[in-house]
Amino acid sequence: MSVERHKLTPAGYGAGSVSSPVVRNRVLRNTYWLLALSLVPTVIGAWVGIATGFSIFAGNPMMGFVAFMAIAFGFFWGIQKTKDSGMGVALLLAFTFFMGLMLSRLVGHVLGYSNGASLVMTAFGGTAVIFGAMATVATVSKRDFSGLGKWLFVGMLIVLVGAVANIFLQMPALMLTISVLAIAVFSLFMLFDVQRVVNGGETNYVMATLSIYLNIYNVFSNLLALLGIFGGDRD
């Protein structure tokens, strides 16, 4: 299932004061360092979730979804309020641990295939390639991609509504469509969010990391789901 981003209104896209090149480079560098660090709690969370059989959706998927969104938005609120302090970094890392727990069910399912480890590494590699490509374009391109914001916001809402609807419908075709759309939308969000940092639209590296982390998380989880469906081997 895709994760809704912390920005909920299109007006938030592309906003922010333009900073000096020195500040922009520092924010981008700190964002990449914190982004790399945030993957550690995610992996630990996924491992703990697999080891304990954690699943917030067990029993009642809809109530699990509501609980997940409530917890996620609680983290978003806390991170936003403390983004200029060490507490903001701590909350971000705690959030990535929680997201690792949420990812554990999917990872555990894929690891149940005989080629599961290979599929996980393929999804990770594919996500890394997509992020590398989008970050490179965002950094070197002279084109302004801020106009994508409203369209990506609409795409994100479509993904979210489709994911919620499929909790009740349980339609494989709809799930596949949502996954493909999510990969496309959040891949473009990588481009959009990195360029916001490069152009000085986002000057807080904690919030920049949160945005880009959610993009990476959604691309990876949906890519892994597709690989599990089409490449999983039970033999």
TORDRENDO-808468 format. One record per residue: residue in three letters; x, y, z negated of N, C-alpha, C in turn. Coordinates in nm, 4 decimals. Example, Ala and Ser with C-alpha at 12.3 -4.5 7.8 and 13.67 -1.06 7.14 Angstrom:
2
resn;n.u;n.v;n.w;ca.u;ca.v;ca.w;c.u;c.v;c.w
ALA;1.3190;-0.5690;-0.7800;1.2300;-0.4500;-0.7800;1.3200;-0.3300;-0.7800
SER;1.2850;-0.2250;-0.7080;1.3670;-0.1060;-0.7140;1.2900;0.0030;-0.7870
***
This chain:
235
resn;n.u;n.v;n.w;ca.u;ca.v;ca.w;c.u;c.v;c.w
MET;0.0840;-0.1190;0.0000;0.0000;0.0000;0.0000;0.0872;0.1236;0.0000
SER;0.0485;0.2237;0.0747;0.1273;0.3447;0.0838;0.1066;0.4325;-0.0376
VAL;0.2065;0.5126;-0.0664;0.2037;0.5985;-0.1825;0.1791;0.7413;-0.1384
GLU;0.0798;0.8059;-0.1988;0.0518;0.9444;-0.1633;0.1609;1.0335;-0.2188
ARG;0.1970;1.1337;-0.1419;0.3027;1.2242;-0.1826;0.2528;1.3228;-0.2867
HIS;0.3482;1.3912;-0.3521;0.3124;1.4829;-0.4592;0.2596;1.6154;-0.4081
LYS;0.2785;1.6474;-0.2800;0.2233;1.7712;-0.2258;0.0851;1.7392;-0.1706
LEU;-0.0171;1.8070;-0.2179;-0.1525;1.7706;-0.1807;-0.2201;1.8710;-0.0885
THR;-0.1563;1.9847;-0.0625;-0.2171;2.0820;0.0265;-0.1198;2.1190;0.1367
PRO;-0.1703;2.1328;0.2590;-0.0824;2.1674;0.3696;-0.0076;2.2980;0.3457
ALA;-0.0645;2.3870;0.2662;-0.0001;2.5149;0.2418;0.1352;2.4995;0.1760
GLY;0.1573;2.3865;0.1122;0.2832;2.3636;0.0443;0.3971;2.3344;0.1387
TYR;0.3674;2.2993;0.2612;0.4703;2.2607;0.3559;0.5373;2.3823;0.4150
GLY;0.6731;2.3766;0.4139;0.7481;2.4846;0.4744;0.7588;2.6076;0.3868
ALA;0.7009;2.6019;0.2641;0.7045;2.7164;0.1762;0.8379;2.7225;0.1053
GLY;0.8643;2.8380;0.0434;0.9848;2.8509;-0.0357;1.0755;2.9585;0.0202
SER;1.1554;3.0156;-0.0655;1.2450;3.1217;-0.0240;1.3643;3.0640;0.0499
VAL;1.4147;3.1418;0.1432;1.5313;3.1002;0.2200;1.6556;3.1295;0.1381
SER;1.7367;3.0306;0.1138;1.8550;3.0447;0.0306;1.9793;3.0568;0.1168
SER;2.0925;3.0864;0.0521;2.2182;3.1005;0.1230;2.2686;2.9643;0.1685
PRO;2.3576;2.9605;0.2675;2.4132;2.8321;0.3134;2.4805;2.7536;0.2019
VAL;2.5469;2.8235;0.1098;2.6132;2.7547;-0.0012;2.5116;2.6834;-0.0881
VAL;2.4023;2.7536;-0.1201;2.2972;2.6938;-0.2027;2.2322;2.5772;-0.1299
ARG;2.2045;2.5951;-0.0015;2.1398;2.4882;0.0751;2.2273;2.3637;0.0794
ASN;2.3548;2.3814;0.1014;2.4460;2.2665;0.1057;2.4537;2.1967;-0.0299
ARG;2.4539;2.2759;-0.1373;2.4580;2.2163;-0.2701;2.3307;2.1374;-0.3002
VAL;2.2166;2.1938;-0.2641;2.0891;2.1243;-0.2860;2.0848;1.9947;-0.2061
LEU;2.1304;2.0004;-0.0799;2.1287;1.8803;0.0037;2.2227;1.7739;-0.0520
ARG;2.3404;1.8152;-0.0956;2.4370;1.7207;-0.1518;2.3829;1.6569;-0.2806
ASN;2.3280;1.7399;-0.3689;2.2718;1.6872;-0.4934;2.1514;1.5972;-0.4674
THR;2.0738;1.6315;-0.3651;1.9584;1.5493;-0.3287;2.0025;1.4097;-0.2853
TYR;2.1043;1.4038;-0.2020;2.1523;1.2739;-0.1545;2.2116;1.1907;-0.2686
TRP;2.2835;1.2557;-0.3589;2.3391;1.1831;-0.4735;2.2274;1.1288;-0.5630
LEU;2.1298;1.2119;-0.5942;2.0201;1.1675;-0.6797;1.9348;1.0637;-0.6095
LEU;1.9193;1.0766;-0.4787;1.8433;0.9778;-0.4021;1.9104;0.8410;-0.4098
ALA;2.0434;0.8384;-0.3952;2.1167;0.7119;-0.4065;2.1025;0.6546;-0.5469
LEU;2.1107;0.7412;-0.6481;2.0970;0.6950;-0.7863;1.9571;0.6410;-0.8138
SER;1.8559;0.7013;-0.7521;1.7177;0.6606;-0.7771;1.6879;0.5198;-0.7273
LEU;1.7692;0.4693;-0.6360;1.7477;0.3333;-0.5851;1.7843;0.2287;-0.6890
VAL;1.8725;0.2649;-0.7834;1.9131;0.1688;-0.8872;1.7956;0.1316;-0.9780
PRO;1.7227;0.2288;-1.0374;1.6058;0.1908;-1.1174;1.4988;0.1189;-1.0354
THR;1.4894;0.1520;-0.9069;1.3911;0.0841;-0.8219;1.4227;-0.0644;-0.8105
VAL;1.5490;-0.0961;-0.7866;1.5903;-0.2364;-0.7775;1.5699;-0.3070;-0.9108
ILE;1.6067;-0.2406;-1.0201;1.5887;-0.3005;-1.1528;1.4404;-0.3234;-1.1814
GLY;1.3579;-0.2241;-1.1478;1.2146;-0.2383;-1.1680;1.1564;-0.3536;-1.0890
ALA;1.2003;-0.3684;-0.9633;1.1525;-0.4791;-0.8801;1.1943;-0.6132;-0.9400
TRP;1.3188;-0.6211;-0.9892;1.3673;-0.7452;-1.0502;1.2879;-0.7791;-1.1758
VAL;1.2626;-0.6785;-1.2600;1.1844;-0.7008;-1.3814;1.0431;-0.7440;-1.3456
GLY;0.9849;-0.6800;-1.2459;0.8493;-0.7137;-1.2054;0.8385;-0.8562;-1.1538
ILE;0.9363;-0.8990;-1.0765;0.9361;-1.0363;-1.0258;0.9546;-1.1351;-1.1400
ALA;1.0452;-1.1035;-1.2315;1.0744;-1.1940;-1.3430;0.9566;-1.2087;-1.4374
THR;0.8771;-1.1015;-1.4534;0.7654;-1.1038;-1.5486;0.6311;-1.1292;-1.4824
GLY;0.6279;-1.1309;-1.3483;0.5014;-1.1480;-1.2782;0.4117;-1.0265;-1.2889
PHE;0.4710;-0.9090;-1.2999;0.3956;-0.7848;-1.3175;0.3064;-0.7576;-1.1965
SER;0.1815;-0.7187;-1.2239;0.0902;-0.6773;-1.1168;-0.0209;-0.5936;-1.1764
ILE;-0.0229;-0.4658;-1.1421;-0.1261;-0.3762;-1.1922;-0.2591;-0.3994;-1.1213
PHE;-0.2544;-0.4692;-1.0062;-0.3745;-0.4912;-0.9269;-0.4426;-0.6245;-0.9570
ALA;-0.3851;-0.7026;-1.0477;-0.4419;-0.8345;-1.0783;-0.5807;-0.8186;-1.1400
GLY;-0.6731;-0.9024;-1.0957;-0.8075;-0.9022;-1.1527;-0.9005;-0.8058;-1.0822
ASN;-0.8687;-0.6770;-1.0844;-0.9543;-0.5752;-1.0244;-0.8680;-0.4782;-0.9437
PRO;-0.8543;-0.5026;-0.8137;-0.7659;-0.4183;-0.7307;-0.8028;-0.2699;-0.7337
MET;-0.9329;-0.2390;-0.7357;-0.9730;-0.0989;-0.7343;-0.9324;-0.0289;-0.8627
MET;-0.9558;-0.0924;-0.9772;-0.9150;-0.0337;-1.1033;-0.7628;-0.0245;-1.1117
GLY;-0.6951;-0.1233;-1.0534;-0.5497;-0.1178;-1.0487;-0.5022;0.0007;-0.9672
PHE;-0.5702;0.0279;-0.8554;-0.5344;0.1424;-0.7719;-0.5554;0.2734;-0.8465
VAL;-0.6679;0.2826;-0.9182;-0.6961;0.4043;-0.9950;-0.5899;0.4241;-1.1032
ALA;-0.5547;0.3150;-1.1721;-0.4519;0.3240;-1.2760;-0.3176;0.3648;-1.2170
PHE;-0.2839;0.3064;-1.1026;-0.1581;0.3409;-1.0363;-0.1531;0.4884;-1.0000
MET;-0.2605;0.5397;-0.9399;-0.2628;0.6796;-0.8999;-0.2543;0.7712;-1.0212
ALA;-0.3223;0.7337;-1.1296;-0.3184;0.8157;-1.2508;-0.1766;0.8224;-1.3072
ILE;-0.1086;0.7083;-1.3115;0.0293;0.7046;-1.3619;0.1217;0.7831;-1.2697
ALA;0.1057;0.7621;-1.1397;0.1920;0.8310;-1.0429;0.1761;0.9819;-1.0526
PHE;0.0507;1.0288;-1.0588;0.0292;1.1727;-1.0656;0.0727;1.2295;-1.2000
GLY;0.0670;1.1479;-1.3046;0.1227;1.1906;-1.4322;0.2724;1.2154;-1.4203
PHE;0.3413;1.1257;-1.3522;0.4847;1.1453;-1.3270;0.5080;1.2694;-1.2416
PHE;0.4278;1.2868;-1.1348;0.4444;1.4025;-1.0478;0.4323;1.5327;-1.1277
TRP;0.3312;1.5367;-1.2138;0.3089;1.6565;-1.2943;0.4279;1.6817;-1.3870
GLY;0.4744;1.5765;-1.4532;0.5862;1.5907;-1.5443;0.7143;1.6323;-1.4738
ILE;0.7401;1.5738;-1.3585;0.8605;1.6081;-1.2825;0.8542;1.7525;-1.2355
GLN;0.7372;1.7953;-1.1885;0.7209;1.9335;-1.1434;0.7472;2.0313;-1.2577
LYS;0.6963;2.0005;-1.3755;0.7104;2.0906;-1.4901;0.8536;2.0965;-1.5426
THR;0.9299;1.9909;-1.5243;1.0650;1.9840;-1.5825;1.1741;1.9778;-1.4761
LYS;1.1424;2.0192;-1.3552;1.2332;2.0017;-1.2421;1.3646;2.0767;-1.2558
ASP;1.3679;2.1775;-1.3408;1.4895;2.2568;-1.3562;1.5750;2.2145;-1.4753
SER;1.5451;2.0983;-1.5316;1.6189;2.0503;-1.6485;1.6572;1.9042;-1.6308
GLY;1.7398;1.8562;-1.7235;1.7773;1.7156;-1.7210;1.6584;1.6232;-1.7399
MET;1.5550;1.6714;-1.8089;1.4343;1.5906;-1.8277;1.3690;1.5593;-1.6935
GLY;1.3767;1.6520;-1.5994;1.3205;1.6271;-1.4676;1.3900;1.5117;-1.3986
VAL;1.5225;1.5049;-1.4105;1.5986;1.3937;-1.3534;1.5599;1.2630;-1.4219
ALA;1.5477;1.2665;-1.5562;1.5121;1.1464;-1.6317;1.3739;1.0954;-1.5918
LEU;1.2781;1.1871;-1.5778;1.1431;1.1469;-1.5375;1.1418;1.0919;-1.3957
LEU;1.2218;1.1516;-1.3084;1.2303;1.1006;-1.1715;1.2831;0.9580;-1.1702
LEU;1.3869;0.9307;-1.2478;1.4436;0.7962;-1.2522;1.3455;0.6981;-1.3159
ALA;1.2701;0.7441;-1.4167;1.1672;0.6589;-1.4769;1.0583;0.6275;-1.3750
PHE;1.0240;0.7269;-1.2950;0.9245;0.7065;-1.1900;0.9724;0.6041;-1.0879
THR;1.0991;0.6111;-1.0494;1.1503;0.5156;-0.9509;1.1543;0.3740;-1.0089
PHE;1.1755;0.3622;-1.1408;1.1665;0.2302;-1.2044;1.0231;0.1781;-1.1947
PHE;0.9267;0.2653;-1.2229;0.7852;0.2277;-1.2122;0.7514;0.1850;-1.0694
MET;0.8040;0.2570;-0.9709;0.7763;0.2221;-0.8323;0.8418;0.0891;-0.7956
GLY;0.9544;0.0581;-0.8594;1.0143;-0.0732;-0.8398;0.9235;-0.1830;-0.8925
LEU;0.8624;-0.1582;-1.0087;0.7647;-0.2540;-1.0612;0.6503;-0.2744;-0.9625
MET;0.6026;-0.1648;-0.9046;0.4920;-0.1733;-0.8097;0.5323;-0.2477;-0.6830
LEU;0.6586;-0.2412;-0.6502;0.7079;-0.3068;-0.5287;0.7334;-0.4555;-0.5502
SER;0.7405;-0.4982;-0.6764;0.7849;-0.6345;-0.7074;0.6930;-0.7424;-0.6507
ARG;0.5646;-0.7157;-0.6465;0.4719;-0.8168;-0.5953;0.4982;-0.8463;-0.4483
LEU;0.5187;-0.7402;-0.3694;0.5477;-0.7575;-0.2273;0.6823;-0.8247;-0.2074
VAL;0.7840;-0.7778;-0.2797;0.9174;-0.8365;-0.2654;0.9157;-0.9832;-0.3072
GLY;0.8471;-1.0126;-0.4186;0.8384;-1.1504;-0.4639;0.7696;-1.2402;-0.3633
HIS;0.6657;-1.1870;-0.3001;0.5940;-1.2647;-0.1979;0.6845;-1.2953;-0.0801
VAL;0.7572;-1.1938;-0.0337;0.8451;-1.2137;0.0815;0.9596;-1.3076;0.0460
LEU;1.0122;-1.2968;-0.0758;1.1200;-1.3860;-0.1176;1.0744;-1.5308;-0.1281
GLY;0.9432;-1.5519;-0.1282;0.8904;-1.6876;-0.1284;0.9106;-1.7599;0.0035
TYR;0.9384;-1.6850;0.1097;0.9708;-1.7460;0.2385;1.1144;-1.7981;0.2355
SER;1.1410;-1.8985;0.3167;1.2760;-1.9538;0.3208;1.3775;-1.8515;0.3709
ASN;1.3319;-1.7579;0.4524;1.4196;-1.6513;0.5035;1.3882;-1.5179;0.4357
GLY;1.3311;-1.5249;0.3164;1.2860;-1.4037;0.2478;1.3964;-1.3034;0.2204
ALA;1.5105;-1.3508;0.1720;1.6212;-1.2592;0.1423;1.6659;-1.1857;0.2676
SER;1.6682;-1.2580;0.3797;1.7063;-1.1960;0.5060;1.6059;-1.0891;0.5481
LEU;1.4773;-1.1151;0.5240;1.3738;-1.0179;0.5591;1.3868;-0.8916;0.4746
VAL;1.4152;-0.9097;0.3456;1.4323;-0.7936;0.2580;1.5502;-0.7088;0.3040
MET;1.6602;-0.7737;0.3376;1.7786;-0.6999;0.3838;1.7519;-0.6329;0.5188
THR;1.6740;-0.6994;0.6041;1.6395;-0.6391;0.7333;1.5549;-0.5147;0.7133
ALA;1.4572;-0.5221;0.6216;1.3731;-0.4059;0.5918;1.4565;-0.2919;0.5341
PHE;1.5497;-0.3268;0.4452;1.6375;-0.2255;0.3871;1.7253;-0.1617;0.4940
GLY;1.7826;-0.2450;0.5805;1.8669;-0.1935;0.6873;1.7890;-0.1084;0.7852
GLY;1.6694;-0.1543;0.8202;1.5858;-0.0774;0.9121;1.5477;0.0577;0.8544
THR;1.5155;0.0591;0.7248;1.4816;0.1851;0.6586;1.6018;0.2782;0.6561
ALA;1.7199;0.2224;0.6288;1.8419;0.3032;0.6264;1.8702;0.3639;0.7628
VAL;1.8503;0.2863;0.8687;1.8724;0.3365;1.0050;1.7751;0.4495;1.0369
ILE;1.6482;0.4293;1.0010;1.5472;0.5326;1.0263;1.5814;0.6603;0.9502
PHE;1.6166;0.6448;0.8223;1.6511;0.7637;0.7438;1.7751;0.8327;0.7998
GLY;1.8764;0.7550;0.8345;1.9974;0.8139;0.8900;1.9697;0.8920;1.0168
ALA;1.8849;0.8348;1.1026;1.8526;0.9021;1.2281;1.7740;1.0306;1.2038
MET;1.6736;1.0228;1.1171;1.5916;1.1403;1.0897;1.6714;1.2491;1.0185
ALA;1.7558;1.2104;0.9241;1.8366;1.3085;0.8521;1.9357;1.3760;0.9455
THR;1.9907;1.2994;1.0395;2.0847;1.3564;1.1352;2.0163;1.4568;1.2261
VAL;1.8999;1.4204;1.2771;1.8251;1.5118;1.3636;1.7879;1.6376;1.2863
ALA;1.7420;1.6205;1.1621;1.7025;1.7355;1.0808;1.8192;1.8293;1.0543
THR;1.9386;1.7733;1.0447;2.0567;1.8526;1.0114;2.1163;1.9239;1.1321
VAL;2.1197;1.8561;1.2463;2.1904;1.9126;1.3621;2.0980;1.9793;1.4637
SER;1.9703;1.9458;1.4612;1.8795;2.0006;1.5622;1.8499;2.1484;1.5353
LYS;1.8403;2.2243;1.6413;1.8037;2.3652;1.6309;1.6521;2.3840;1.6331
ARG;1.5813;2.2777;1.6578;1.4355;2.2864;1.6660;1.3744;2.2960;1.5270
ASP;1.2710;2.3764;1.5149;1.1999;2.3921;1.3884;1.0856;2.2908;1.3826
PHE;1.0930;2.1992;1.2852;0.9902;2.0957;1.2724;0.8863;2.1287;1.1666
SER;0.8846;2.2529;1.1179;0.7894;2.2887;1.0124;0.6445;2.2773;1.0597
GLY;0.6238;2.2880;1.1905;0.4880;2.2758;1.2430;0.4285;2.1375;1.2280
LEU;0.5140;2.0391;1.1985;0.4631;1.9029;1.1791;0.3865;1.8873;1.0480
GLY;0.4060;1.9814;0.9556;0.3529;1.9645;0.8202;0.2050;1.9321;0.8130
LYS;0.1223;2.0118;0.8780;-0.0221;1.9902;0.8700;-0.0628;1.8585;0.9347
TRP;0.0022;1.8246;1.0466;-0.0313;1.6987;1.1146;0.0096;1.5794;1.0293
LEU;0.1242;1.5892;0.9650;0.1690;1.4798;0.8792;0.0801;1.4666;0.7569
PHE;0.0335;1.5777;0.7060;-0.0592;1.5738;0.5928;-0.1867;1.4993;0.6306
VAL;-0.2392;1.5277;0.7488;-0.3591;1.4576;0.7975;-0.3296;1.3087;0.8137
GLY;-0.2141;1.2776;0.8723;-0.1770;1.1371;0.8888;-0.1656;1.0653;0.7565
MET;-0.1090;1.1336;0.6554;-0.0970;1.0743;0.5234;-0.2343;1.0450;0.4635
LEU;-0.3282;1.1378;0.4811;-0.4629;1.1165;0.4292;-0.5307;0.9981;0.4984
ILE;-0.5085;0.9851;0.6291;-0.5663;0.8719;0.7026;-0.5105;0.7406;0.6485
VAL;-0.3793;0.7370;0.6244;-0.3168;0.6167;0.5685;-0.3761;0.5846;0.4320
LEU;-0.3916;0.6873;0.3483;-0.4441;0.6657;0.2132;-0.5880;0.6162;0.2161
VAL;-0.6710;0.6811;0.2974;-0.8114;0.6400;0.3071;-0.8218;0.4984;0.3626
GLY;-0.7418;0.4685;0.4633;-0.7429;0.3338;0.5200;-0.6995;0.2295;0.4197
ALA;-0.5980;0.2617;0.3392;-0.5497;0.1672;0.2381;-0.6557;0.1413;0.1328
VAL;-0.7242;0.2478;0.0885;-0.8317;0.2313;-0.0107;-0.9462;0.1496;0.0480
ALA;-0.9829;0.1807;0.1726;-1.0927;0.1067;0.2370;-1.0598;-0.0414;0.2492
ASN;-0.9353;-0.0719;0.2756;-0.8975;-0.2115;0.2956;-0.8934;-0.2902;0.1662
ILE;-0.8959;-0.2208;0.0517;-0.9094;-0.2916;-0.0759;-1.0409;-0.3687;-0.0774
PHE;-1.1447;-0.3100;-0.0171;-1.2756;-0.3732;-0.0124;-1.2929;-0.4593;0.1127
LEU;-1.2417;-0.4118;0.2264;-1.2660;-0.4805;0.3530;-1.1768;-0.6017;0.3729
GLN;-1.0512;-0.5929;0.3254;-0.9559;-0.7030;0.3394;-0.9456;-0.7498;0.4849
MET;-0.9240;-0.6541;0.5755;-0.9139;-0.6848;0.7178;-0.7668;-0.6859;0.7597
PRO;-0.7156;-0.8007;0.8046;-0.5743;-0.8073;0.8462;-0.5389;-0.7057;0.9539
ALA;-0.6283;-0.6866;1.0514;-0.6000;-0.5922;1.1596;-0.5871;-0.4499;1.1057
LEU;-0.6724;-0.4140;1.0102;-0.6662;-0.2808;0.9514;-0.5375;-0.2641;0.8713
MET;-0.4980;-0.3684;0.8007;-0.3745;-0.3631;0.7234;-0.2540;-0.3408;0.8139
LEU;-0.2506;-0.4112;0.9260;-0.1410;-0.3950;1.0214;-0.1386;-0.2528;1.0791
THR;-0.2567;-0.2016;1.1118;-0.2662;-0.0661;1.1666;-0.2167;0.0364;1.0662
ILE;-0.2570;0.0194;0.9404;-0.2149;0.1111;0.8343;-0.0637;0.1074;0.8173
SER;-0.0061;-0.0119;0.8188;0.1385;-0.0259;0.7994;0.2163;0.0423;0.9112
VAL;0.1738;0.0201;1.0348;0.2418;0.0816;1.1491;0.2303;0.2340;1.1421
LEU;0.1092;0.2830;1.1110;0.0885;0.4274;1.1014;0.1705;0.4866;0.9871
ALA;0.1765;0.4149;0.8748;0.2525;0.4637;0.7596;0.4006;0.4757;0.7925
ILE;0.4541;0.3781;0.8621;0.5962;0.3844;0.9005;0.6216;0.5061;0.9888
ALA;0.5326;0.5316;1.0839;0.5487;0.6468;1.1728;0.5373;0.7782;1.0967
VAL;0.4341;0.7890;1.0125;0.4095;0.9141;0.9394;0.5231;0.9459;0.8428
PHE;0.5643;0.8462;0.7642;0.6654;0.8748;0.6623;0.8065;0.8820;0.7206
SER;0.8278;0.8246;0.8374;0.9548;0.8456;0.9068;0.9660;0.9918;0.9495
LEU;0.8569;1.0468;1.0021;0.8570;1.1878;1.0407;0.8639;1.2786;0.9188
PHE;0.8070;1.2323;0.8071;0.8188;1.3098;0.6840;0.9654;1.3211;0.6404
MET;1.0445;1.2169;0.6660;1.1877;1.2253;0.6357;1.2498;1.3426;0.7108
LEU;1.2208;1.3495;0.8391;1.2700;1.4580;0.9232;1.2250;1.5932;0.8681
PHE;1.0982;1.6021;0.8354;1.0393;1.7262;0.7876;1.1008;1.7706;0.6548
ASP;1.1114;1.6767;0.5608;1.1582;1.7116;0.4265;1.3075;1.7430;0.4228
VAL;1.3872;1.6684;0.4978;1.5305;1.6985;0.5015;1.5533;1.8350;0.5643
GLN;1.4788;1.8671;0.6712;1.4978;1.9977;0.7332;1.4534;2.1111;0.6412
ARG;1.3544;2.0868;0.5561;1.3142;2.1889;0.4588;1.4306;2.2235;0.3676
VAL;1.5085;2.1225;0.3279;1.6249;2.1479;0.2437;1.7329;2.2199;0.3244
VAL;1.7575;2.1709;0.4454;1.8606;2.2301;0.5320;1.8306;2.3768;0.5604
ASN;1.7020;2.4099;0.5798;1.6640;2.5471;0.6136;1.6366;2.6339;0.4919
GLY;1.6486;2.5764;0.3721;1.6259;2.6547;0.2512;1.4827;2.6620;0.2061
GLY;1.3944;2.5810;0.2648;1.2547;2.5809;0.2227;1.2325;2.5110;0.0901
GLU;1.3227;2.4228;0.0528;1.3178;2.3549;-0.0777;1.4531;2.3769;-0.1449
THR;1.4518;2.4427;-0.2592;1.5770;2.4774;-0.3267;1.5975;2.4003;-0.4563
ASN;1.5057;2.3101;-0.4884;1.5209;2.2291;-0.6091;1.5491;2.0853;-0.5685
TYR;1.6649;2.0339;-0.6058;1.7045;1.9018;-0.5569;1.6233;1.7890;-0.6194
VAL;1.5663;1.8109;-0.7375;1.4824;1.7073;-0.7990;1.3548;1.6884;-0.7170
MET;1.2901;1.7983;-0.6802;1.1687;1.7884;-0.5997;1.2000;1.7384;-0.4589
ALA;1.3145;1.7813;-0.4045;1.3541;1.7326;-0.2725;1.3759;1.5824;-0.2758
THR;1.4393;1.5344;-0.3824;1.4633;1.3903;-0.3950;1.3323;1.3145;-0.4068
LEU;1.2392;1.3679;-0.4853;1.1094;1.3022;-0.5009;1.0396;1.2863;-0.3668
SER;1.0379;1.3937;-0.2874;0.9721;1.3878;-0.1566;1.0368;1.2825;-0.0667
ILE;1.1682;1.2884;-0.0552;1.2384;1.1974;0.0359;1.2316;1.0540;-0.0156
TYR;1.2377;1.0365;-0.1480;1.2263;0.9018;-0.2050;1.0927;0.8380;-0.1665
LEU;0.9850;0.9139;-0.1772;0.8535;0.8601;-0.1424;0.8470;0.8222;0.0054
ASN;0.9119;0.9017;0.0895;0.9168;0.8669;0.2320;0.9884;0.7339;0.2535
ILE;1.1044;0.7198;0.1920;1.1831;0.5971;0.2061;1.1074;0.4777;0.1504
TYR;1.0458;0.4970;0.0347;0.9698;0.3890;-0.0294;0.8580;0.3389;0.0616
ASN;0.7838;0.4319;0.1189;0.6719;0.3931;0.2043;0.7174;0.3256;0.3326
VAL;0.8233;0.3754;0.3919;0.8751;0.3113;0.5134;0.9239;0.1709;0.4812
PHE;1.0008;0.1573;0.3741;1.0538;0.0254;0.3382;0.9434;-0.0739;0.3065
SER;0.8473;-0.0347;0.2227;0.7431;-0.1283;0.1807;0.6562;-0.1723;0.2977
ASN;0.6223;-0.0794;0.3857;0.5390;-0.1165;0.5002;0.6171;-0.1958;0.6044
LEU;0.7445;-0.1644;0.6215;0.8279;-0.2426;0.7125;0.8462;-0.3839;0.6588
LEU;0.8654;-0.3963;0.5278;0.8804;-0.5286;0.4672;0.7520;-0.6093;0.4810
ALA;0.6378;-0.5429;0.4638;0.5101;-0.6125;0.4795;0.4938;-0.6671;0.6205
LEU;0.5287;-0.5879;0.7204;0.5186;-0.6330;0.8596;0.6147;-0.7474;0.8877
LEU;0.7366;-0.7366;0.8355;0.8338;-0.8438;0.8564;0.7866;-0.9729;0.7895
GLY;0.7253;-0.9601;0.6728;0.6732;-1.0782;0.6057;0.5628;-1.1459;0.6840
ILE;0.4786;-1.0636;0.7479;0.3653;-1.1176;0.8247;0.4139;-1.1864;0.9524
PHE;0.5035;-1.1200;1.0231;0.5429;-1.1700;1.1538;0.6715;-1.2543;1.1528
GLY;0.7524;-1.2409;1.0475;0.8796;-1.3119;1.0478;0.8985;-1.4095;0.9347
GLY;0.7995;-1.4201;0.8466;0.8119;-1.5107;0.7336;0.8131;-1.6568;0.7755
ASP;0.9039;-1.7339;0.7189;0.9179;-1.8762;0.7530;0.9015;-1.9596;0.6270
ARG;0.7961;-2.0425;0.6254;0.7691;-2.1263;0.5079;0.8504;-2.2549;0.5081
ASP;0.9102;-2.2898;0.6175;0.9845;-2.4162;0.6263;1.1150;-2.4101;0.5484
***
